[in-house]
Amino acid sequence: MLRRTLITPTVFLALVALTGCTAQPSAEPSASATPLPTAVVPAAAASLYTCDDLASLDDVAHALATVDGTVPTPVAAIQPSTTLTDYAVPAIGGLSCSWRVGAAAGDPMEYPAAADWAYLTVEVVPGGAETWAPSSFGDGPADPLTVIDGIEAATGCGDPGCFVSAPVGDAWVEIAMSTIWFGIGKGHFADMPTDAILAQLEPFAASVFTALTGADPGQLVWPMVEHVNRDPACTGALKSQGVARALGVDSLEYEIFDSAHIDPIYFDGYVAQRAGIFSCSVRAAGIMGTSISVGYGLGGVVDLMVTTPDAQAALPTIALEGAVDGEHAVQVCADASGWCTVIFSLGQSAYQVESRTDAVAVAEAIIAQAR
């Protein structure tokens, strides 16, 4: 099982503000919940690399310059997301750094006409180099490769932005720029050709690669939650009886999806695989598009969502029946389709429910069956 890391919200927010890093998720103690064990922390923690060691704010700013050469002022910020995997890199012993220019993104299911944000993210996962594959946003192989600072990297652009991906030392390094209205002549990079955007990202990537290759091995061994392999199964808290009642059907079946057999694998799939995240897709008459993702031991990911500034503002918190002190839940809905995502912590684990029917009812059924 993955175990939650004990870092107070105050320390976590200070780390984010000073370094742009996605620090380890915090855990709030609860009198009625099982005490949470500590994470595995390397002995030389004081010398570990931080985001400041990978890139300066000046490096970030120039990577995000606009078509007229204007260099913006970036701030440390994490782009709001409704996917557990997007927050999971620190839980698997990686370093996640993120910066924003423009106003905060807001609701990830909305696209305001005046929005002009852009985020730049660097994620480093030790031990990932041997699994690295030159995929282009998970859509297929990136070809040809680009040599950056002597390292062959996959590069490319597509909705929602551009990326540089490479094996550096023993780590999988993923650099991504995402922005609203990408490629349609609007937003932060309006009228800027993709080749020009990539040309700005490459020097930034080179500085990151140089910093990593110059580090002592012990400086790249970040804290992680303890992981025990566990086969994906749609049982226990996901028992079909309670979920079927929540969806208003007599019965249902599940289809399991995980990343274990994807080859070649893309970055998000690799992170999900390392973190043990899997999904149970509902199959039932009259029910379309309902799925439940499970991250055992990733309850701290939800703490991260409700404490970091951009995500906190964009992901409204809700109270779920059956939740106890220290457990949190967020819900985001698309008004036009009725599609909703609910992400919540339950004990030490995290769950993500996506449904057009009633995501809240499904979440509360999971909580009831767990307790």
C-alpha positions in Angstrom: 0.0 0.0 0.0 1.1 3.6 -0.6 1.4 5.6 2.6 0.6 9.3 3.1 3.4 11.7 3.9 3.2 13.8 7.0 3.9 17.5 6.0 2.0 20.3 7.6 0.1 22.7 5.3 2.2 25.6 6.4 5.5 23.9 5.4 3.9 22.7 2.1 2.7 26.1 1.1 6.1 27.6 2.0 7.8 25.1 -0.3 5.5 25.9 -3.1 5.9 29.6 -2.7 9.6 29.6 -2.6 10.5 26.9 -5.1 7.6 26.3 -7.5 7.8 22.6 -6.4 4.9 20.3 -5.9 5.8 19.3 -2.4 4.7 16.1 -0.7 1.0 16.0 0.2 0.0 16.9 3.7 -2.0 14.8 6.0 -4.4 16.1 8.6 -4.7 14.0 11.8 -8.1 12.7 12.6 -9.3 11.3 15.9 -11.6 8.8 14.1 -9.2 7.8 11.3 -6.3 5.4 11.4 -3.0 7.1 12.3 -1.0 7.7 9.2 2.5 6.4 8.9 5.4 8.5 7.8 7.0 8.4 4.4 10.3 7.0 3.4 12.7 9.9 3.6 16.3 9.8 2.3 19.1 10.4 4.9 20.6 13.3 3.0 17.3 15.3 2.8 19.0 18.6 3.5 21.0 18.5 0.2 18.1 17.3 -2.0 17.6 19.2 -5.2 14.7 21.6 -5.3 13.0 23.4 -8.2 15.3 26.3 -7.7 18.2 24.0 -8.6 16.6 23.0 -11.8 15.6 26.4 -13.2 15.6 30.1 -12.3 12.5 32.3 -12.6 14.4 34.1 -15.4 14.8 30.7 -17.3 11.0 30.2 -16.8 10.1 33.7 -18.0 12.1 33.4 -21.2 10.6 30.0 -22.0 7.2 31.6 -21.8 7.9 34.8 -23.8 5.2 35.9 -26.2 5.4 36.4 -29.9 6.4 40.1 -29.6 9.3 39.2 -27.3 7.6 40.3 -24.1 9.0 38.4 -21.1 6.3 37.7 -18.5 6.7 37.4 -14.7 6.1 33.8 -13.6 4.8 32.7 -10.2 5.0 29.2 -8.6 1.6 27.6 -9.2 0.1 24.2 -10.1 -2.4 23.9 -12.9 -5.8 22.7 -11.6 -6.7 19.3 -12.8 -9.4 16.7 -12.2 -7.0 13.7 -12.7 -5.3 12.0 -9.8 -2.3 11.1 -11.9 -1.5 14.8 -12.5 -0.7 15.2 -8.8 1.0 11.9 -8.1 4.6 12.4 -9.1 5.8 13.4 -5.6 4.1 10.3 -4.1 6.4 8.0 -6.3 9.6 9.8 -5.2 9.7 12.4 -8.0 10.1 16.1 -8.1 7.3 18.2 -9.7 7.9 21.9 -10.4 5.3 24.3 -11.9 5.0 27.9 -12.8 2.3 30.1 -14.3 2.0 33.4 -16.2 -1.3 35.2 -16.6 -4.3 34.9 -14.3 -4.9 31.5 -12.7 -6.6 28.9 -14.9 -9.8 28.5 -12.9 -12.3 25.7 -13.4 -10.6 23.1 -15.7 -13.9 22.4 -17.5 -14.4 26.0 -18.5 -12.8 28.1 -21.2 -13.4 31.8 -20.5 -12.9 33.9 -23.7 -10.6 36.3 -21.9 -8.3 33.7 -20.3 -4.6 33.9 -21.3 -2.8 31.7 -18.8 0.1 29.4 -19.5 1.8 26.9 -17.2 5.3 25.4 -17.4 5.9 22.1 -15.6 9.0 20.0 -15.0 8.6 16.5 -13.6 11.5 14.3 -12.7 10.9 10.6 -11.9 14.0 8.7 -10.8 14.2 5.2 -12.1 12.1 6.0 -15.2 14.8 6.3 -17.8 14.8 2.6 -18.7 11.0 2.7 -19.3 11.1 6.1 -21.2 9.6 6.0 -24.7 9.5 8.9 -27.2 5.8 9.4 -27.2 4.0 12.5 -28.3 1.3 13.4 -25.7 0.5 9.7 -25.6 -0.6 9.7 -29.2 2.3 7.8 -30.7 6.0 7.9 -31.2 7.7 11.3 -31.6 10.0 11.3 -34.6 12.6 12.5 -35.2 14.3 13.1 -31.8 15.9 16.4 -30.9 19.4 16.5 -29.3 19.3 18.9 -26.4 22.5 19.3 -24.3 23.8 16.0 -25.7 20.6 14.1 -24.8 18.1 12.7 -27.3 14.7 14.1 -26.5 11.2 13.8 -27.8 9.6 17.2 -28.6 6.3 18.3 -30.1 3.2 20.4 -29.8 -0.5 19.7 -29.8 -3.5 20.5 -27.7 -3.0 21.8 -25.0 0.6 22.9 -25.6 4.2 21.7 -26.2 6.5 19.3 -24.5 10.1 18.0 -24.2 10.6 14.5 -22.8 13.9 12.7 -22.3 15.8 10.1 -20.2 18.3 12.0 -18.2 20.6 9.9 -16.1 18.3 7.2 -14.6 15.3 9.6 -14.6 12.4 10.2 -16.9 12.1 14.0 -17.3 9.0 15.5 -18.7 8.7 19.2 -19.4 5.3 20.5 -20.6 3.9 23.9 -21.4 0.1 24.1 -21.4 -2.1 27.0 -22.3 -5.7 27.8 -23.1 -6.7 28.4 -26.8 -3.5 26.7 -28.0 -3.0 26.7 -31.7 -6.0 28.8 -32.6 -4.5 32.3 -32.6 -5.7 33.3 -29.1 -4.4 33.3 -25.6 -0.8 33.7 -24.3 0.9 32.4 -27.4 -1.5 34.0 -29.9 0.0 34.1 -33.5 3.2 32.4 -32.3 4.3 29.4 -34.5 4.8 26.1 -32.7 8.4 25.9 -33.9 9.1 29.2 -32.2 7.5 28.0 -28.9 9.7 24.8 -29.0 12.7 26.9 -29.8 12.1 28.8 -26.5 11.6 25.5 -24.6 14.8 23.9 -25.7 17.2 26.2 -23.8 15.0 25.8 -20.8 15.2 22.0 -21.1 19.0 22.2 -21.6 19.3 24.1 -18.3 17.2 21.4 -16.5 19.2 18.6 -18.1 22.5 20.2 -17.1 21.4 20.7 -13.6 20.3 17.1 -13.3 23.4 15.6 -14.8 25.6 17.7 -12.5 23.9 16.6 -9.4 25.2 14.0 -7.0 23.0 10.8 -7.1 22.0 11.4 -3.5 20.6 14.8 -4.3 18.0 13.2 -6.6 16.5 10.8 -4.1 13.4 12.5 -3.0 10.9 11.4 -0.3 8.2 9.0 -1.4 5.3 7.1 0.1 5.9 3.4 0.7 4.5 1.3 -2.0 3.5 -2.3 -1.9 2.3 -3.8 -5.1 -1.4 -4.6 -5.1 -3.4 -6.1 -8.0 -6.2 -3.9 -9.3 -9.6 -5.1 -8.3 -13.0 -3.5 -8.4 -14.1 -5.0 -5.1 -14.2 -3.9 -1.4 -15.4 -0.3 -1.3 -16.3 -0.6 -5.0 -18.7 -3.6 -4.5 -21.2 -3.5 -7.4 -24.3 -3.6 -5.2 -23.9 -0.2 -3.6 -22.6 1.5 -6.7 -25.5 0.1 -8.7 -28.0 1.5 -6.2 -26.3 4.9 -6.4 -26.7 4.8 -10.2 -30.3 3.6 -10.0 -29.7 0.3 -11.8 -30.3 -3.3 -10.7 -26.8 -4.5 -11.4 -23.6 -3.6 -13.1 -20.3 -5.0 -14.2 -16.8 -3.5 -14.2 -14.1 -3.4 -16.7 -10.6 -2.7 -15.3 -8.1 -0.4 -17.0 -4.5 0.1 -15.8 -1.2 1.0 -17.4 0.6 -2.2 -16.7 0.4 -3.6 -20.2 0.8 -0.3 -22.2 3.9 -0.6 -24.5 5.4 1.8 -25.3 4.1 3.8 -22.3 3.6 7.5 -22.2 4.4 9.7 -19.1 1.0 9.9 -17.5 0.6 6.1 -17.9 4.0 5.5 -16.4 3.2 7.7 -13.3 -0.2 5.9 -12.9 1.7 2.5 -13.2 4.3 3.5 -10.6 1.6 4.9 -8.2 -0.7 1.9 -8.7 -3.6 3.9 -10.0 -6.2 2.0 -11.9 -9.8 2.5 -13.1 -13.0 0.5 -13.0 -15.4 1.4 -15.8 -19.0 0.7 -15.2 -21.0 -1.4 -17.7 -24.7 -1.2 -17.1 -27.9 -0.7 -19.1 -28.6 3.0 -19.5 -25.4 4.1 -17.9 -22.8 5.8 -20.1 -19.4 7.2 -19.1 -19.2 6.3 -15.4 -15.8 5.3 -14.1 -14.0 5.1 -10.8 -10.2 5.5 -10.4 -8.5 4.2 -7.3 -5.1 5.3 -5.8 -4.4 3.3 -2.7 -2.3 5.3 -0.3 -2.8 8.5 -2.4 -5.1 10.3 0.0 -2.5 13.1 0.4 -3.1 14.0 -3.3 -6.5 15.4 -2.3 -4.9 17.4 0.5 -2.7 18.9 -2.2 -5.8 19.8 -4.3 -7.4 21.7 -1.5 -4.4 23.6 -0.2 -2.4 24.8 -3.2 -3.7 28.3 -4.4 -4.7 27.7 -8.0 -6.2 24.3 -7.4 -7.9 25.5 -4.2 -9.7 28.3 -6.1 -10.6 26.2 -9.1 -11.8 22.9 -7.4 -14.8 23.5 -5.1 -14.8 21.4 -2.0 -17.9 19.5 -1.0 -19.0 17.5 2.0 -19.6 13.8 1.4 -21.9 11.8 3.7 -19.8 9.3 5.7 -16.5 11.3 5.5 -14.6 11.8 8.7 -12.3 14.7 9.9 -9.2 15.0 7.8 -10.8 13.6 4.6 -11.6 16.0 1.8 -13.5 16.0 -1.5 -13.7 18.3 -4.5 -16.3 18.3 -7.3 -16.1 19.9 -10.8 -19.0 19.8 -13.3 -19.5 20.7 -16.9 -22.8 22.6 -17.0 -23.6 21.8 -20.6 -23.3 18.1 -20.4 -24.0 17.4 -16.7 -20.6 15.5 -16.6 -19.1 15.7 -13.1 -15.9 14.6 -11.5 -15.6 14.0 -7.7 -12.2 13.3 -6.2 -12.1 12.4 -2.5 -9.8 10.9 0.2 -11.0 7.9 2.1 -8.6 6.9 4.9 -5.2 6.7 3.2 -6.5 6.3 -0.3 -7.9 8.6 -3.0 -10.8 7.9 -5.4 -11.9 9.7 -8.6 -15.5 9.3 -9.8 -16.6 10.5 -13.2 -20.2 10.3 -14.1 -23.1 11.9 -16.0 -25.5 10.3 -13.6 -24.6 11.1 -10.0 -20.9 11.2 -9.1 -21.7 12.3 -5.5 -24.0 9.4 -4.9 -21.4 7.0 -6.2 -18.7 8.5 -4.0 -20.9 8.3 -0.9 -21.7 4.6 -1.8 -18.0 3.9 -1.9 -17.5 5.5 1.5 -20.4 3.6 3.0 -19.1 0.2 1.7 -15.6 1.0 3.0 -17.0 1.6 6.5 
